[in-house]
């Protein structure tokens, strides 16, 4: 698998395009996945 570069940050490289992002806040938790994978990515 080749690593793809992100659009606005040339120093950051995508490690796993199938991974989800989780933001744990004090009042709510948000999860996001690749928009190409699911119709409701957030």
N, C-alpha and C positions, 0 to 999 in steps of 0.2 A: 504494500500500500504506500503510495506517495503522499507526502504531507503537503497540504494546500496552505497557502498564505491567506490571512484574513484581509479584508478590503482596506480598512483604514489604519491598520497597525502593521507595518511591514516587519517589525521585529517579532511579532507573535505568530506562531505556527499552530495550525489545527492538529491536535494529537489524536482525538477520537471523534469523528463526525457523528457517531451514533450515541454519544453520551448526553445525558440531560444536565441542565444547570439547576441548582436549587439555592434559593435565597431564603435564609431563615431569619425572619425579623421578630421583633418583640410582640407584634400583634397579629401577624399572619406569615404564612410560608408560601413562596411562589416557586413553581417548577416550570421549566421551559425545555422543549426539545427542538430538534431541527424542524423548521416549518415544512420541509419536503416529506417528512415522515408522518405527520398527523394533521388533521384538519383544524385542531385546536392546540397550537403549539405552546400556549401559556395557560 
